[in-house]
């Protein structure tokens, strides 16, 4: 069955335009509620959101859908995605919902669904929901006396703060560290600074004044320049940049240098391996992670298992092969000893623990390998399937042949936008740039001809 609504990370799109309309949000609530309405107990769903203006609209629509399907809705308000996953389990709910478009601009929004185990729904369950959405869904409504109730839950921020604090090793405090944190005017604007302060750090916070339209706006993990300036300004020991729903993190060292998810995974993998905590013999990452990470791990006797892009695929591989560390170059880092999805704050705490235990600076700790030159460019298209064109196929085959011994080529359509992503990496920077630029030109010419 062709997927019409769900992408690599739930349903996502421009707010108040298909598919991110209140009508569809309500229908998703009815469909998902119907599928998870199993057994005779009172069924529950927790609903969190980030700070986007459209979150109010979609939150109310989903409450209407779930209660119409017979589920009690616990409304959490602005809270990180990993907190929703954690609370789904701890409150023994049948479903968890996060209303967020993660790192996207405020005008976008999305719906992420979690099962009772706190993990994102499988492809099979998402297809079941899509199937119901295409039918007369109103035949699934609960009887009048079975309609669900809705209430706002207090104290959930404190629960998540305590959960995050417990992931820091017991022999570590953050006393003596000056931490700058950029909350992206997003879901973690209250909880992340609170957790760091309670652990003993001196905390300077930016990106903590959401107004509905400034989430991810020149701030957060996708725009670390603001944090780099703040780190220099206050002479911070470390800068932590979260994204809009706080499931990813980027670090800025004391010199203002940005450290991506590949370097952070290298630190955690090496540290956990030394402490005999690492399972699976290595870590799981996506095809986009740098070849330098793979080489670094190999030198340590560790492996790098690669998956398709999307933290859900990383998590699936982790679960099926008993890994406990995985993630993406973008800063999604999943530590399954602590949670079921990417958690920017928890990942940052692991880096802080390494800094405190060694007494070294962040730049010394986090520069574990020299990245192989890597270039990513996007080609926008409005229709058709450019990657199936004969000229594009031949160009890709030629590029793969040229890079066979010294690098990698990854070409894939975006799961959330009408883009073709072209990435190459290799030891020869000039070669990498030429290959990517040539491929982009070929794909763009096919796109233009189709238009």
N, C-alpha and C positions, 0 to 999 in steps of 0.2 A: 504493500500500500504506500503511495506517495505521501510524504509528510507535507501538510499544508500549513501547519501552525508552529510546530516545535522545531527549533534549530538545535545547535550544539549545547545551548545553555537555556533551555526553556523557550518560552514565547517572548519575542521582543520586537519592538517597532516604534514608530512615531506615535506619541500619545494622541488619543482622540481620532486616530485614523486606523483603518483595518490593518492588523488584527488587534491593536491595543485600544479597543473601544470598551466602554462600560458594559455594553450588551454581551460582548464575547467574554469579558471577565466573569460576568454572572453565569454565563453558560459553562465556562470552564469549572466554576465552583459546583454547579449542578452535576456535571459529568464526572468530575473527580470524586465528588461526594458520593455519587451513586456507586462507583466502582469500589470505593473503600467502605461502603456501608455494609459491613459483614458482621453477623452475629447479633445477639440481642442486647448488647450493652449500649450505653449512651456513647455516641461517636463524637469525637472532638477533632478540631483543626485549629492550629495556631497560625495567625496571619501577622507577619512583620512587613516592614517597608523601609525604604530609605527616605530621603528628605525631599524628593521631587514634588512639585506642585500637583502633578497628576496622581500622586499616591493616594490622596484623599478620595478622589473619584473612584479609582480602581479598588481601593480597600473596601469602600461601602458596597460596590457592586459584587465583590467576591463574598462578603458577609451575606448579602442577600442570596447569592447562589448556594452557598453551603448550608445556610439555615433552611432554605427551601428544599434542599435534598435531605434534611433531617439531621444535620450535624450541628453541634454546639460550636460556636466560633469564639476563640480567645484572641482578642485583638491586642497586639503588643506595641504598636506605634513604631517610631524609628528605632531600628536595632540592627546590628550586623547580620549578614547571612549565616555565618557559623553559629550565631546565637539561636537563630530560628531552628537550625538543624539540631542543636543541643537540646533546646526546649521541647522539640517534638518528641524526643525520647524521654526526657526527664518528667514531662507532664503526661506521658503515656497517651499521646495523641495518635490518631489514625493517619493524620496528614499534617504537613507543615507547608506554609506558603511564604515565599519572599517576593515582595513586589519591588522590583529593582531592575535597572538596565546597567548595573555594575559601573563600569568606567565610562559609559557613553554620556553624551551631553544631556542636560536636564530635559530637553524636549522628548527624548526617548523614554520608554519604560518597558518593563518586562515582568514575566511571571515565572518563578522557579518553584517547582514542587518537590517535596521530600516525603518519602514513605515513613512508616512508623519506626523504622530503624535509623532514621536520620540521614539516609542516603538519598541522593537524587533518584527520581524514578527511572526505571529501565526504559529502553526503546519500546519494548512490548507494551508496557503500561501507557506510555505516551500515545502510542497508536490506538490503544483501546479508548482513550479519552477523545482522540480525534475522530474515531469512528462514531462515538456518541454525539459529538458536536455536529455531525452531518445528518443526524436523524431528528425526529420529533422529540427533542429532549424534555419537553414539558410533560410527557407521559411518565417521566421518572420522578416527579415531585412527591415529596412525603405527604402522608395524610395530614389533615388539619391538626390532629392532636399529636403528631410526631414532628412538627416543625421545630427546628433547633432554636436555641437561645444564643444571644451574643453578649459578651461583656468584655470590657477592657481590663487587662491584667496588670496590676501594679507589682513593683519589685523585681521585674524581669531583668532590668539593667544590673541590679546588685547581684543577681544570680549569675549572670554572665561574667561580671567582673571577678567574682570569687572563683568561677570555673577557670578563667584565664590565669589568675594568680597561681592556682594550684599546679599549672603546667611548668612553672619555673622550678628548677631543682631546689630541694629544701635547703641546701647548703649555700644558696646564693641569694643575696639581696641586691638592690640597685642603688644602695647608698653610695654617694660620691660621684654618681654619673649625672651629667647634664644632658637631658634628652629633649630634642626638638621634634615635635610630631605634627604632621599635616594630616588632618582628618578629612580633607577633600570636601568640606561642608556637607558631609554625608552621614551615613548611618552610625558611625562610631564616634561622633563628635562629643558625646558625653562619656561613654564607657572606656575608651582607650586611654585618654589622659588620666582618668580616675584610677585605672588599674596600675599604670606606671607610677603615679604618685604614691599610691598605697604600698607599693613595693619598695619605696624609698628613694626614687629618683627625683631630681630637680627637673620639673617638666615645664617646657615652654610650648604652648599650643597655638597653631595657626589652622586656618580652614575649619573653624569651629563655630561659625556664625551662619548657619544655613537659612536661606530665605525662600526656598522653593525653586529658585532658578539658578543658583550659583554652585550647585553640586558639580564637582570636577572642573569647574571653570578656572583655568589657569592655576590649578592647584592639584594636590593629590599625586598618586603614583604615575599618572600619565603626563603630568606637568611638574617635574621635580625642581624646576628652576627656582620657584618661590622658596622651597625648603632649603635649597643650596644657599641662597642668600641669607636665610635665617640662621643656618648653621654657622656661617662666617660671622654674622652680626653678633651672636651671643656666645661664640666660641664653644659650641656644643661638642660633646664627645661623639654624638651620633644623631642622625636625623632619620625619622621613620615616616614614610609616606604611604598612606592607605588609599584605596580607591573608594568609590561611592558607597559600596556595600561592605567594604572592609574584608573581602575574601582574598585580597592580594596585597602585597607589600613590596616596596622598593626602599633600600637603605641608602643613606648618604653618609659617607665617612667624615671624619673630623676635618679633612681637607676640602670637602665639598664635592668629592667624586661620587657619582652615582654607581650603585652596586645592584646588579639585576638578580633575578631569581636563580639563574644558573650558579652564580657564585655563592648565593645563600644556601642552595642545596648542597653544594660542595662542602661548605663549612659544617652543616648539620650532619651530612653523611660521614665525614671524617671523624667528627666529635662523637657521634653515636657509635661508630665502629670501634673507636678506642675504648668507649665505656661498655662495649659488648651489648649495646642496645639495638643495633641495626639488624633488621631481619631481611631475608631474601638475597643476601649477598651483594646488595647494591641498592640502587634507587630506580624509580620509574619517572621518565620525562617524555616529552613529545618530540615529534620529528623536528621541531623548531629549536630545540636546545642546541647550544654550541658544541661543535666537535671538540673544542678544548676541554669541555666538561667530561666528555667520554674518555678522552685521553688521560685526564687527571685521575679519574676513578680507576681506569685500567692500571695506572702506575701504583695505585694503593691496593690492588688485588680485588677491586670492586667492579661491578657491572653497571651498565646503563641500559635499561629496557626502554624502547621507544614505542609510543602509541600515536594515534591520530591526535590532532589538536583538539583540546577541550579537557578541562579537568575531570569531567565525568569518565572519560576513557582512561585517564591516568588512574582514577580510583578503582574502576572495574578491574584493571590489570593488577593493581595492588592487592585487591581482595582475593582474586583468583590465584595469585602466586605468592601470597603471604609476605609482601613488602610492607614496610611501615613508614617509608619516606618517598614522596613523589611530588611532582609539581611541574610548573611551566616557567619558561624564561621570563614571562611577564610578571611573575611574582606570586602566582597561585601556588602555594605550598601546602601540601596535605600531609599531616602527621597523624597517622591513624591510631597511634597510642593515645592521642588526645581528642581527636574529632573525626568527623565523617566527610568533611569538605574543606576547601581552602580556608585558612584563617590567618589573616595578616598580622594580627596582634600576637597570636601564639607563636608564629614563626619568628617574629621580631624578638620575642622573649628568649627563644633558643639562641639567637645571635648574641643578645645581651649577656646570657649566661656564659657563653664562650669567652666574651670580653672580660667579664669579671673573674672567671676562674684562672685565666692566663695572665691577667694584668697587662695585656697588650692593647694597642690601639685598634680601633675598628679597621683602619686601613691595613694593618698587619694581619688581622684575623681574616678579613674578607677577600683579600686578593689571593685566591688559592691557585689560579691558573691564568695563563695568558690566552685570552679568547682568540680563536681563529678568525681572521677577517670574514665578516658576514654582512650581507646586504639584503634587505627586504624592500620590495616595492610593490605597490598595489595598482591594479588596472581596473577601473570601474567599467561595468557593462550594464546595459539596460534590458537585454533579452538575448535569447539564443544560448548556445553552448560553445563558447570560443575554444575550449580545450579539446573539442572533438573535430576541429578543423584539421585537415591534412597537413597544411603548412605549419601549424602550431605543433602538431605531433612530431613532425620531422625536426623542427627546431629544438624541441625538448630532448629528443633522442640524441641529437648531436651534442647538446650541452652536457647531458649525462655521460656520454662517452668521453668528453674532454675532461670532466672532473673525476672520472672513475677512481683514480689513484691518489688524488690529493684533496678531495673535498666531497661535498654533497649538494644535491639540488632538490628543492621541495617546491612543487607547484600545486596549489590547492584553491578551491573556491572558499570564500569566507562562509561560515555558518550563520552569520548574523547580518551581513551586508552584501549588496550586489557587487562584490569585488573578487578578482582573481589575485591571489597573493603569490608573488614570485620571490623565492629566497634561494640564495646560493652562498656557500661558504667554502673556503679553501685557503691554502697557505699563501697563494699569490693574490694579493688584493686587487691588482690591476686586472687579472684574469676574471676574478669574481665580478667586478664591476662591469666589465665588458659583456660577460655572459648574461647577467641580469638585465642590463640595458637593451641588449639585442632581443632577448625574449619578450620584454615589455613592448618593444616596438612591433614585434610580430603579432602579439596578442592584440595590441591596440589597433593595428591595421585591419585585422579580422573584425574587430568590434565596430570600427568605423564603416567597413564595407557592409556589415549586416544592418547598420542603422540607416 
